[in-house]
Amino acid sequence: MHDIRAIRENPAAFDAALARRGLSPLSADVLAIDEARRAKILAAETAQAAQNAASKEVGAAKAAGNDAEFERLRALVAEKKTEIARLTEEAAAEDVRLRTLLMTLPNSPLDDVPDGKDEAQNVELRRWGSPRDFAFAPKEHFEIAGAKPGLDFETAAKLSGSRFVILRGAVLRVHRALAQFMLDTHVEDHGLTETWTPVLVKDEAMYGTGQLPKFAEDSYQTTNGWWLIPTSEVTLTNTVAGEILDETQLPIRMTAHTQCFRSEAGSAGKDTAGMLRQHQFEKVEMVSITTPETSRAEHERMTGCAEAILQKLGLPYRVIVLCTGDMGFGATRTHDLEVWLPGQNTYREISSVSVCGDFQARRMNARFRPAAGGKPEFVHTLNGSGLAVGRCLIAVLENGQQEDGSIDLPEALRPYLGGKTRISPEGALV
């Protein structure tokens, strides 16, 4: 959420940031609500002072036997009490209007984020690895002979509808091995603290990380009001909601492997074949809580953590910085990792690593006490996939496919697969 004081001090900068996001200027609307709210508060405080003064004089009038003045002052006290209640209620209503408006506005992009309307204006930063030169036409994951026995879309559709899959056998074991490998790497090599969180959360948690109020249709809500998390960014980040941390506790670096749920609203017709875009999927998430001074360096570190997973698996990828028109709602800068999928002959997103500044922290009221003293400050939050497990499975299957339908698996997974290194054309782990 935006800082109303910053908007008051520099409305032009606020509007310029919105313009980079493709939005019209809104500082005048925001400041009009803010002025109305502050006027109501000032009027209530003035009325309170008048009530206090009259209350003090009531006793003196009574003691002096001045019944007329006593009744006038008593009526004035009652009148001011009613006025204060009305003004306080009106100020609260304006505060809700202001907060509601600010809650729907995206974060301001950093100065070095490229301007652009959509993904066509994203900027590639670097590449790692070279796509394999196949001696045959590579297939998509759901077409590979060795993967087919482990990918059951038909039964999943019978149970749940489209965009679901049942995993079995060797494919499922590789999926499980990938998640375990990611967690172990992040914990042992990258120093993240493994965390297990609920997948059902209250409204406040979804507001805190920016899924609500604007993106309610992208998530699932239960009949008793809980929300199914779209990613454990929601739960991990909200562990510091309402807290005042000591600076010595920062950075906090966490990772979690959870089920994730997304309605995929607005994605009709996109990636309908296979398991690239699912309503239910698994992800290993990374979240960091830092000081403002260290968040940019942490962003680079987290990007490197995600890259390390792909490098250990030997999967070619590229890193891009998202332009202003393609960047997520809460991000102030985002790096996407796109893995090479030979079946599609293109790179596809497998991780987004974002620095959010104090945008989420303001929504959650998450702060820290500076070691040097002074007032508590808002923390900075960061999140990133490390990685999306299902998409990583797709990449492993497609990049490792052989002409006979078998699949060579990454050496890094051998310890998690009982020393097995391949999926046979019949779908067995061998």
N, C-alpha and C positions, 0 to 999 in steps of 0.2 A: 504494500500500500504506500502511496505517496505521502510525503511529509507536507502537511498543510502550511507550515511555516516557510518551507522552501518555495512553495507556490506563491505565497504572499510576497516574498522578497524578490522573486524573479519569475513573474508569470510568463514572460516571453520565452525563457528557457524551457519552461514546462510545455508550452504550446509547440515549441520547436521539436521537443522530444516526441510528442504525440504525432506531429507531422511526419517524422521519420518512420513512425509505425503505421502511417496511412490514415490517421485520424484527424478530424477537424479540430480547431482550437477550442479548448474548453475551460481555459483559466477564468474567463469572465463568469461562466456558470458556477464554477466551483467557488470563486471568491464572493459571488452574490449570496450563495447559501451560507458561506462562512460569516459574512458580514451580518446577515440576518440573525444567525445563531449568536454571535457575539453581542449584538444589540439587545437581544432578549436577555442574555445573561447579565449585561450591565444594568438593564432596567430592573431586573429581579434584585440585583445587589442594592440598587438605589432604593427600591421599595423596602428591602430588608432593613436598611439603615433608618428609614423613616419609621418603620414599625418599632425598631429598637428604641428610638428616641421617644416615641409616643408612649411606649410601655413604661419607660422610666418616669414620665411625667404623670402617668395615671395615678400613681400612689400619692404624689405630692398634691394633686388636685383633690383627691379624696380626703387627705389629711387636713387640707385647708377648708374643707366644707364647700368647695366650689362644685356643686352638683352638675351644673351646666357644662363646665369644662371637663369634668370627669366623664360625662356621657359622650361628649364630642371626641375625647381622646380614645375612649373605649371603642367607639364606632370606627375611628380611624385605624386602630389596631386591627379590628376585624376586617376592614376594607383592604388594608395592606396585606393581610394574611391571604385573603382570596386572590389578590393581585399577584402575589409572589407565587402561589400555586399555579395560576394560569400561565405566568411568564416562564416558570420552570418547565412546565409541560410543553410549552411552545418551543423553548430552547432545546429540549430533548428531542422533539420532532425534527427540528432543523439539523440536529446532530446526526440523527438517523439518516436523513436525506443526504447529508454530506458524506457520511461513512459509506452509504450504499453506492453513491456515485463513484467515490474513490476506489471502492472494492471492485468496480467493473473496468477500471482503466489499467492497461498493461504497464509493465516496468519500463523505465527509460533505458534505451540502449547506450552502452558505453561509446565514447567518441570514436574508438577504432573499429567498431562494428560496421561492415560495409552496408551502404544503403541499397535497397532493392525492394521490388514488389513481391517476388516469390522465389522459389528454389533455383530458378534459372540464374539469379544474381548471387548465389552463394559462391564463396571463394575457396578454392582448394589450397590447403596449406602444405601438404606433403603426402607422399605415398610410401608404402612399405610392401616389399615383395612384388613378384611379377606373376600375373595370371598364368596358369599352366597352359601349355600348348598341347591341346588334345589331338590325338590321331583319329578321333571320331567325333561326331556331333554330341556334345554333352547334353544330358537330360536334366530336367528339373527334378527336385528331390522326390516328388511323388510318382515319378515315372521310372525311377531306378529300380531294377529287379530286386536287388538285395534289400531295399528300403520298403518296398510295397507290403510285405507281410506285417511290418510293424506300424503302418500308418492306415488306420481304419476310419475313414471319413464317413462312410455310409452308415455304420452303426451309431457313430456319434450324432449324425444328423437325425437318426431315428429317435435317439434319446433327448437331444437338446436343440436340434435345428442346425442351420448353417453356421460356419465359422467355429466349429468344434472338431476335435480329433481324439481318437483313442489310440494311445501308443502301447505297443506290445513288444515283448521279446528283446532282441538285440538292439533295436532302435531305442526302446525305452531305457535300456541299460546305458547306452551311450548318452542319452539325455540326462540321466541321473549322474553319470560320471562327469559330464561337463559342469553341472552345478557344483558338485563337490570340488572339482578342480579349481573352479573360479573362487570359491570361498577359501580354500586352503592357500591359494596364491595371494589373495588380498590380506589374509590374516598373517601368513608367515613371511611373505616378501614385502608387503606394503604397509604393515602395521595397523590395519583396520581392526576394530573390535567387532567380532561377530555378534549379531543381535537377532533375537527371534521376537517378532511382533504380531499383534492381532491383524486380521485382514478385515475386520469390521470396526468402523470408527464413527464417532459422533460428528454432528455438523461442524462443531468448532474446529476439528482437525482438518476437515476439507476446506473450510474458510482460511485456515492458517497458511496452507501451502498454495492457495489460489484456485482450487478446483471449483469452489463455490464463491459467489453465486452464479457466475457467468457460464460455467461449463457443466451444469447439473446433468444435462442430457447425455454427456459423455460417460457418465458413471451409472452404476446400479445402486438403488436404494431398497432396503428391506421394508416390509410392511410396518415394522415397529420403529423405523426411523434411522437405523444404522446404514452406513454406506460401505459397500465393498471397495477396497482400495484399488485404484488404477495402477499403483506402484507403491512400494514401501518407502518411497520419498515422503509420503504423507505421514506415516507413523514414525519413522526415524527422525525427521525434522521436528515433529511436534513433541518429541521427548523433552525439548527445552522450552516449550511454550509456557509463558508465565513465570519463567525462572530468571533470577539474577545470578549469573555465574561469576566466579572469580576469573580474572584473566589467566591465572596460572592453570586453569582447567582446559584452556584452549591451546591448540585445536582439538576438537572432538571429532574422531574419524570412525565411522561405523559402516558395517556392511550387513546385508540381510538377504536371505533367499526366501522368497514368498511366492504364493499364487497371486496373480494380478487379474483384474477384471475391467474390461472396457466395452462399452456399448458399440464403439466404432461408428458413432453417429456421423453421418456425412460421408462415409466411405463406401456407399453402395456402388457395386460394380468394380471396386478396386481390389485386386489381389484375392479374388474369390476362390481360386484354385490353390490347393495345398494349405500349408499351415503358417504362411507368412504373416497373416493378419487374423488373429483369433480373438474371441470374446474372453477366453480364459487361457492364461499362459503363465509361465514362470520367468522370473527375472532375479538376478543377483544385483542388488542396488548398492550404490555407495553414497553416503551423505557426510559432509563435513560442516562443522560449525567453527567459525574463525573470527578473528578480529578484522576490522575493516582494512588494516594495513597489510594483512597477509592473504587476503582472499584471492587476489589475482595470481599470486604464486601457487596457491592451493589449486586453482583451476588448472594450471598447467600440470601440476603433480597428478591430479585425478585423471586428466586426459592420458597421461603416461601410464597410469595404472590400468586403464581400459585397454590401451594399446598393447601392454605387456601380455594380456590374455591372448590376443590375436596372434602376437608374435610367437608365443610358446606353442600355439596350435598350428603355426605355419600357414595362416590364412592371409592372403593378400588383402590389403585395405587401403583406404585413403582417409585423411582427416580434412574436414572442411569447416570453415567458420560460417555460420548462418547469417544471412543478411537480415535487415530490420523487418522485412515483410514475411520472413519464414521462421523467425525466432519465436519461441514459446512465450506465453503470457507473462510468466514470472521471471523470465531470464533477463539479464542485462548483457550477457554474452554467452554464446553456445558454440561448442565444438561438436560436430557430428562425426562419428566413425562409421564409414560405409565399407562393408565387406564385399569382396568379389564373389558373385554367384554366377558360375559358368553356365548354368541352365538358362539363365535370363540374359547372359552376356552383358551384365552391368553390375555396378556397385549398388548395394542397398543398405540402408541405415541399420546398424546393429547396436549403436549406443549414442546417446546425447548426453554431453557433460556441460552443465550450466552453472554459472555463478549468478546469484540472485541479489547480491548486495544486501541491503537491510530491508528489502521489499517484503519478504515473508516474515522477517523478524518483527516488523511493525504490526503486521496482522496478528502475530502470535504473542506480542509483547515479550520477546525474548531478548534479554540484555546481559551485559557483563560489567563488572567493576574494574576499571583500569588499574593496573598495578601501581601506576604513578599517582593515583588518587583522582579525585574529581567525581562528577556525577556518572551514574551508570549510562552506558552507551548500548545501542542496538548491535547485536552480533551480525555477522554476515553468514549466509547459508549457501551451500553448494550441493548439487546432486548430480548423479550420473549413473548410467547403466554399466554394470561391470561383469557380465553382459546380459542381454536378453537371451535366455537359454534356448528357447525354441528356434530363434533365428540363427543362433550359433550352430545348433544341430543341423539346420538346413545347409549352412555353409560347409560344415564338415562332410555331410553326405555328398553334396554336389562337387566339392573340390577333390574329394577322395575317390570318386566313382571311376570304375574301370570298364573297358569295353564289354566284358563278359557279364556285367551287372553286379560284380562284387564291389566292395568299398574298402579302400585302405584308410585306416584311422590314424590320427595324429599320435606320434610317439609319446607325447605328454600325457595321454590318457591311459597308456599301458598299465600303470600301477592301479588304476581304478577299474580296470576290466579284467583282472586276474591274469595279466600278461597277454591277453588276446589282442590282436592287431588288425583284424579284418572282419567285415561282414560278408558272408558268402553270397553268391547269386541267389541262393535259396532263402536268405535272411537269417542265417545262423551266425553267431559270434564265434570266430575261429582264431 
